[in-house]
């Protein structure tokens, strides 16, 4: 009995000592890693202290809270109801592991199995870590960059200076090439790039500079001739390029311009929030680009290469015009345990802008605001609600045509023709509800996810027309997606299948 009591007292004392361990992050450092760590430390968690051996959570073992592992590599084979955050080591997620939150490695990498499940994805920060100092109360963590050497003054990023190419119905293949120059002990960088446009037969120059005045303040400067679009929010460059090359579907309208732009950014960091306002100036000379109506030419594609709504779809035409404007806006990120919010807004206020009317230049006075908002949170268990909003509104005169935005077709409202609606006003609200089918495992495809979707939106000149709507239901298997889409107004049904590169 006495031995039993002594053992119980010893366990109680060990638990008391463990409960008193305090971890303080004395320097969050730049970027997201410090904020992720501090936010995890602020809520219930189990702390795994530094050691020379790996920390192993074996298969069949469950942790009911977030795991924070200091100064060692972790291998997770069991179930964790929360995040797994490793500081100063790697995170190995073994087959059969289930992590309801995120898998994060700071100062190491995340190595996943296709037979594991991470509810909120993974992130690794290989270029920084946190030094771990023992204190009487527990541990003090201080940010440290892992970049041992200053950047070389001359670099050729990408593949020997060749950057990631794109493909579309105006430029054909756009192949950027150029060196990067570093100065000021890595605080400044200048990229000098020449982009070959295969279908236009032109080489467009671009110079982009960045200087980090302080850790939170930077200046960006760009001067270029290029092909621009206001519709790049619909699909990423990669998805739009693949669609144009294979399907002959390009979800953007284009124009050409010479443009110079200067921006000053200031970053404010808090435990759960990043807020980065900016101000700037833009000067632009723009002109229309083909194909025009009736012009039967365009880059090659596997399908729809000669289709007048495919690769031969005409771009909006307008006369050459010049415009100067001031810019102001901000980006903001807010993240809590189960809620993530991302936002960006930009105001463009015209200083000098004109609309050619015959032989007369009519002055224009307008302000245009472009905003994006994305939010997601867990509802019941691992079920998740997400909403994305893209909104453009204009105050004052009608802006020049190169500031028009377009809506309809793939990526926005599938039951409308591609970019059928357009003008200086646009709204798209995309809502999704995802239900992971955790009891179902499909080998390399992992856990399937059932998704319900609702979209509404429209675009117009001067005001928004009646909002169009779409509802749908589908199934996602890693990057493979299939959906049944319904137009509530007409009752039309459409099936969509393809690849998705974001949840």
C-alpha positions, -999 to +999 in steps of 0.1 A: +000+000+000+028+024+009+045+018-024+013+024-043+008+057-024+044+068-031+040+059-068+007+079-069+024+109-053+053+107-078+029+106-107+010+136-093+042+155-088+054+148-124+020+159-137+022+191-117+057+199-130+045+192-165+015+215-161+039+243-149+061+243-180+058+276-197+068+283-234+073+319-244+080+331-280+103+360-275+107+369-312+080+358-337+101+368-367+087+376-401+062+355-419+036+331-407+056+305-387+058+325-355+021+334-355+011+298-361+033+287-332+021+313-308-016+308-316-012+270-309+006+277-276-023+300-266-049+271-266-049+236-250-021+214-261+004+187-251+040+198-251+067+173-261+100+185-247+134+184-266+153+151-268+178+134-291+153+106-300+123+108-323+089+114-308+066+085-321+029+083-318+021+048-327-008+035-347-039+029-326-028+056-301-050+087-299-042+123-287-072+144-277-054+178-282-029+196-303+007+183-301+037+207-300+070+190-304+102+209-296+137+201-308+131+167-323+116+149-353+081+134-349+065+104-365+027+103-363+009+070-369-021+074-347-049+099-343-046+135-332-076+157-325-059+190-333-027+202-350+008+187-349+034+214-348+071+204-349+098+230-341+134+222-351+127+189-367+108+170-394+072+157-393+066+122-408+029+114-412+027+076-416+001+055-433-031+053-414-025+085-394-054+109-389-047+145-379-079+166-377-060+199-380-027+209-397+007+193-399+033+220-395+071+217-394+092+248-386+129+243-394+121+210-412+099+193-437+065+176-437+066+141-452+031+126-458+018+093-469-011+091-494-028+068-470-029+094-442-054+122-435-048+158-426-080+178-422-065+212-427-035+204-449+002+209-441+029+236-441+066+235-437+090+264-431+125+252-441+142+286-442+136+295-405+134+279-371+132+288-334+161+284-311+150+267-279+164+281-246+157+264-212+144+287-185+134+281-149+098+283-159+101+263-191+113+273-225+120+305-245+118+304-283+136+329-305+133+332-343+164+324-364+168+325-401+184+294-417+197+313-447+234+312-438+248+331-467+237+363-483+220+360-517+243+359-547+245+392-565+236+374-598+210+346-600+192+328-627+159+317-611+137+289-624+156+267-649+187+287-658+167+319-659+137+305-677+106+313-656+073+294-656+057+298-691+020+304-697-003+298-727-034+317-739-054+326-771-036+359-776+001+354-768+003+317-775+032+306-754+047+333-732+082+323-722+099+346-697+137+346-693+160+368-673+184+371-644+178+384-609+202+409-592+205+411-554+220+439-534+220+454-500+229+421-483+198+405-498+174+433-489+171+445-525+163+425-557+159+435-593+145+411-620+152+419-656+130+397-678+123+394-715+091+375-724+088+359-759+051+358-771+050+331-797+017+341-815+024+378-814+060+374-825+071+400-799+096+402-770+082+422-741+107+437-716+100+439-678+120+452-649+107+445-614+125+458-583+119+452-546+137+468-516+131+458-480+135+491-461+128+473-428+114+439-419+079+453-422+083+480-449+091+474-485+090+493-518+081+476-551+087+491-586+076+477-620+080+489-656+069+467-684+053+462-718+029+433-716-005+416-721-029+422-693-063+410-682-088+419-655-101+383-654-071+365-640-090+360-607-113+334-624-086+308-628-049+307-620-023+310-648-016+273-646-053+262-649-061+288-676-030+278-696-039+241-694-075+248-704-065+269-734-039+244-746-061+213-742-097+225-744-094+257-763-112+275-734-095+307-723-115+325-695-099+359-700-102+390-721-069+408-729-054+441-738-018+453-743-002+481-724+030+499-714+028+502-676+048+516-648+039+511-611+053+521-577+040+507-544+050+511-507+038+484-483+038+483-445+031+451-426+015+450-392+017+416-374-004+404-345-009+369-329-037+360-352-037+388-378-016+401-406-026+435-420-006+451-449-018+484-463-002+499-494-002+531-514+011+536-549+010+552-583+003+537-618+009+552-653-004+532-683-008+535-720-032+508-733-044+496-767-066+467-779-053+434-792-067+407-814-083+385-824-110+409-836-145+400-849-142+380-881-105+374-876-099+337-882-066+330-865-052+320-831-028+298-813-030+260-815-051+239-791-061+203-790-098+211-792-118+242-804-087+256-821-109+272-849-140+279-827-152+316-826-160+311-789-128+292-783-093+301-795-108+326-821-130+344-796-125+381-802-112+406-776-131+438-768-117+466-790-110+502-781-088+531-792-054+537-776-056+558-744-034+570-716-042+569-679-025+579-646-039+569-612-031+566-575-036+533-557-044+524-522-055+492-505-046+464-481-044+427-476-055+411-443-053+376-429-070+365-397-068+330-383-082+314-352-086+278-342-114+269-366-118+301-387-096+315-415-103+348-432-083+363-462-091+396-477-077+420-503-090+453-515-076+479-540-088+514-548-077+529-581-084+567-583-079+583-617-057+614-618-056+618-656-077+597-679-094+603-712-119+586-735-113+593-772-146+606-788-139+612-824-111+637-826-118+649-790-104+635-758-131+634-731-117+636-696-128+610-671-130+611-633-136+577-617-127+555-587-127+517-590-126+493-560-117+456-565-121+433-535-116+397-527-127+379-495-122+342-486-134+326-453-137+291-441-146+274-408-155+240-394-191+233-385-198+198-373-168+176-368-146+178-399-173+193-420-163+227-434-181+258-449-162+281-473-171+313-490-153+333-517-164+367-529-151+388-558-165+423-561-158+452-584-176+485-582-170+519-598-179+554-587-180+584-610-176+583-648-175+551-667-138+540-668-118+532-699-125+498-715-093+483-702-108+485-667-140+465-677-145+432-660-163+401-674-185+373-661-200+340-674-190+305-684-163+282-670-150+294-636-179+317-629-214+308-641-214+277-664-250+283-677-240+316-693-218+319-724-181+325-717-177+361-704-212+369-717-217+398-692-193+427-687-189+463-675-176+482-646-196+464-619-192+427-610-201+404-581-195+367-576-203+348-544-192+312-543-203+291-513-192+255-506-200+230-479-176+200-477-182+167-458-152+144-457-163+107-458-138+096-431-150+060-430-142+056-467-106+052-479-098+047-515-062+037-516-040+064-532-070+087-536-073+090-498-105+102-482-133+113-506-151+146-499-187+153-507-192+189-516-223+211-521-220+244-539-240+276-545-230+305-567-247+338-575-234+368-594-236+390-625-217+419-642-229+450-660-222+486-670-232+512-644-251+487-622-255+450-616-282+432-636-303+405-620-281+380-602-277+346-619-276+315-597-262+279-598-264+250-573-244+218-575-232+187-557-201+167-563-173+144-551-136+152-547-108+126-547-075+145-539-073+166-571-100+148-591-135+164-590-169+156-604-200+178-600-236+179-611-247+215-617-282+229-619-296+262-630-326+269-607-342+294-631-343+271-662-339+237-646-309+229-669-285+203-656-249+199-665-222+175-654-186+187-649-155+167-643-119+176-641-090+185-618-090+209-589-059+224-573-075+239-541-102+229-517 
